[in-house]
Amino acid sequence: MHLRPSVRPTSVALRLTLLAALLGLALAAPAAAPAAPLEPVEVGIADQKADMFADERFAELGIRHARLIVGWDALDSDYQVEQIDAWLASARERDVEPLITFGHSRTERRSLPTPGRFKYEFRRFRERYPWVRNFATWNEANHCGEPTCNRARLVAAYYRALRQECGECTILAAEMLDTPNATRWVGEFRRHLGFTPGRWGLHNYVEANRFRSMRLRALLRAIPGAKLWLTETGGLVRRRNRSTTDIPEGTAHAGEVTRFIFDRLLIENPRITRVYLYHWNAPREEELTWDSALVAPSGEIRSSMLVLQRVLREGLRPGADFRSPRARSRSSAR
């Protein structure tokens, strides 16, 4: 799908700022061949909860993209169908374009379908929701908590099946997690598929929260010419899960990370053409495993929301210094 120019603030403000930054670089550098025109950067929210669509602050932002993860066999489950129906109905009512990402089964997490069964379930999904046009083949396909961790060949077959079933759809090859195995996994996927798909997804929580982009750049090198969507990203406020990966936390930290994503990563990596922040509002305390939300459980907006509002209103601010509050505290203590 061509990301067309839009009058919406979620794309124009970012596009103008990126063009201004490029113009500044061009004036300071020797004459060179004209650069390819930039696609507008579009902003969305990834959240499993439908209640964000009823929040007037969501409408005020002008967000027109949202992402939902769906189990590959979700239509076999009445309660999952009810949840998907409610989420998609709310998105459609708000004129929000959904991105549907397929992932593991909620009832049999380690089970994987054959490519034929995957195509059949996708066909059922399309018959029920024919107006949905954006899909991602698998959620965090290289994550070894997923049954696809060592099955790049199978996921390539899933991608091929989706393309065969819906030629007019925009289909992301896979959504990767920024772990050390990402580029190797992508290489295996490309080898089995026989070509490089034009769009991929990335969840760059680890590096973004450390104010780094080494693995992101490595992934871009591994998918030459392709576009990248950050289909989940954001600053970590708090987590309570089994991960032992060291990631800084806190509301102030999350605001800085959000600023880093927009004011550094997007400027330095113009092949990133869409960003989905995860997520809108924080879960209740008893449900908490991960919180990188823009809205606190109390309903108050956080610093990350203030950054997003500024970006959508004014655009990007290249050249800023990005260090977490924790790092600045250590530096001032020396």
N, C-alpha and C positions, 0 to 999 in steps of 0.2 A: 504494500500500500504506500502510495506517495504521501509524504507528510506535507500537506499543502500549506501555503501561507494562510494565516488566519488573523482576524481582527481581535481574537480573544487575548486578554492579558497574559494568559498562561503560555503563549508562544511569542507574541510580538515583543514584549519587553526584553525577554532573553535574547531574541534574535537581533534586535537593534544594538544591544550592548555588545554582543559578540562581534557584530560587524564593525562597531566603533573601535573595539580592541584590535581587530585585524587591521583597520585603517591606520591606527597609530603605529603598529609594527611596520606596516608598509612604508610609511613616511620616514621611519628611522633606518630602514634597511635599503641596500642597493636595489635597483630595479630588477624584477624577476618576472617570470611568466605569471599571468593572472591565476589566482587561486580559484578552485571550484566553488560555486556559490554554496553558502551554508544553508542547510535545512533548518527550519525553526525548531527550537527545543520545546517540547511539550511536557507539561507537568501533570502527574496523576497521583492518586492515593491508593495504596494497597491496604485493604482491610477486609476481614471476613465478616464484619458486622454491618448489617444494613442500616443501623441507626444513624450513621454519619450523613446519609442522604437527607434526613429530616432536620439536621442541624443547619440553621440559617447561616451560620458562619461558613459552612461549606459552600453554600450557594453564593455568598458574597465574594468568595475567592475566584469564582468563575472557572473552577476545575471542571474539565470535560472528559477526564479519563480516570478509570478506577480498575483495580485488579482483584480477581477472586480465584482462589485455588479450589479445584474440584477433584475429588477422587475419580479415578478412571472408570469405576463401576458405580458411580453415585446414583445413577438413575434406577438402580435395583433396590434402592433404599427409600422408603416413603419419607422419613424425617429429613434426609439429605435433599430430596426433591423439593420438599416444603421450604427449606432454607434457601436453596438456589432460586426457586420461584420468587421468594420475597426479595432477595438481594437484587436480582435482575429486574424485577418490576419497579423497584425503587430507583435503580439506575436509569431505567428507561423514562420514568416519570420526570427525572431531573435532566434529561437529555445528556446523560453521561455515557460515553462509549466504553463498554467493558472489555477487558483483556481476561480471558479464561485460561488459567494454567492447569494442566492436568498433573496429577500426582498419585501417590500411593493410595490404595484402598483403605478406607477407614475401618472396614470390618476384618480384612485380612492383609495387614500391612506389608508382609513380605511376598505376597503373591503378585505375579506379573502376568499380564495377558499376552497371548500371541499377537503378532501384528494384525492378523485377521480379526481377532476379537476386539482389539483396540479400534480398528477402523469401524467395526460394527457399532461399538458404543459411541464413537464420535458421530456416526450417522444418526443415531438416536438423539443425541444432544442437539444436532443441527435441526432435526425435524421438530423438536420441542421449542427451540429458540432460534428460528431462522434469521433473525435480525442481528445476531452476534457474528462478528466478522474477524475478530482478533483472538489468536490462540497461541499458547506456548506449549511445546510438546511435553516437557516434564519439568517439575519443580526441583531445583537443586540436584540435577541429575548426577553430578559427580560427588555428592555428599555421601559418605559411607554409612550414614544412618538411613539412606534410601536403598531400596533393593536394586537400583540401577547403577550403583557405585562402580561396579566392574562389568557393566553391560552396555557399553557405548554402542556396540553393534546393534543391539536390540532397539535402543532408543533411536538410532538412525533409521531403522525399519519403521518405527512408529512415525517419525517425521515424514518419511516417504508415503506412508499410508494417509496421513492427514492431507498432504499436498494432492494426492490422487483423488481424495474424496471432496476437497473444496479448493479448486484452483483459483477462485476469486478471493479467498481469505488471506489475511496476513498471518503467517505462521512463523513464530520464532523457533529456531532449531532446538534449543534447550535453554533452560535457565541454570547458570552455573553459580556455585558458591566460590568465593575467592580463597580457596584452600590450595596448598602446594600442588595437588594433583590436577588442577583445572586445565592447564595447557596440554598435558599428556592426554587427558580424557578427550579434549577437543580434537587433538590430532587423530586419535583412534576413530572418533565419530566421522570426521572428514574422510578418512581412508576407507571406511566401510561404505559411506554414502557415495563417494566418488566425485563430490564437488563441495564447494563451500556455500552454505545457505547465506542469504543476504542480510538476515537479522538474527541476533542472539540476545539472550538476557543474562544479566549478572546481578548477584547479591553481594555487594562489596562491604558488608558490615565490618569485617576484621580490619581491613586497611583503612577505610574511611574513618573509623573511630581511633585509629592511630595516626591519622593525617598523612597517609602514604598512598601511593598509587602504582607501585612496582608490578604487582600481579595484574592489575588492570591493564597496564601497558603491554605486559607479556601476552595477555589474552587478545588484545587488539592485534598484536603481531601474528598471533596464531590463526586469526580469521581475516586475512588480507582483503581489504575492500569492503568488508561487511559493516553494517551499522550495529550499534550496541544500545540496548535499552537497559537502564538500571531499574529492574522490575521490583526490587526491594532494596531500599537503602534508608539510612537515617542514623541519628545519634542515639546511643544507648543511654537511657535514664537509669534502668535497673533491670536485673534479670535474676531469675531463680530457676535455673535448670541444671542439667548435669554436665554442662560444658566446662572444661578446665582451661579454655583459651582465655588469656589475660586481655581484657578489653576495659578501658576506662569507663566510668559511669558518672551520671549526675545530670541534673537539668541544665546547668550552665554549660557543661561539656556537650550535651546534645545540641544546644544552640550553635556552638562553635563548629561542630561537625556539619550541621546543616549549611552553615556559611561556607565551609570548606568545599562541600559538594558543589554548590552553585558557583561560588566565586573563584574556585581553582580548577576542579576537575572538569567542569563543562568548558571552560575557556581553553584548557590545555588539551582537551580531547574532543574535537568537534565531531567525531564519528558517534559520540553519544547523542542521540536525538530525542530520547524520551526518558523521564525520570519519574518513578513511582516511590513516593515516600511511604515508609511503613512505620506507623499506622496512624489513624485519626485520633481515637480516644483510648486511654489506658484501660486495661481490664480491672475488674474488682480484685481486691487483695487475695481472696481465696482462689482466684483463677490465674494469678500472675505467674507466668514463666518468662516472659520477655516484655519489656516496656520501652519503646522508642517513640511513643505517641506525641502528637502535637498538642493534645488536650489532656490535662490531668484528670484523675478519677473524680475530683471535686467539680469538674467542669471548667476550671480556669485554664486559659491558654498558657502555654509555656514559651520559653525563649525561642525554641525552634519554630513555633508558629509565627512569632514576630519576624524572624528571618524570612520565612516563606512569604509573609505578607509584603515585606519590603521588596523582595525579589520580584514578585508579580506586579508590584506597583512601579518600581524604579529600575529594575534590571540588575545586572551583575556589577560587582566591584572588583575588577582585577587588581592584582598586586598586593593584596592584603596579607598580613602575617597570620599564620594559623598555628597556634599551639594550644593544647588543652589547658584549662585552668589548673589542672594538676601539675603539668609541666612548668607552667609559669610560676606556680607556688614554689616548686623545687628550685627554680632558677633564682627567684628573689631571696630565698633562704640562704643561698651560698654567700 
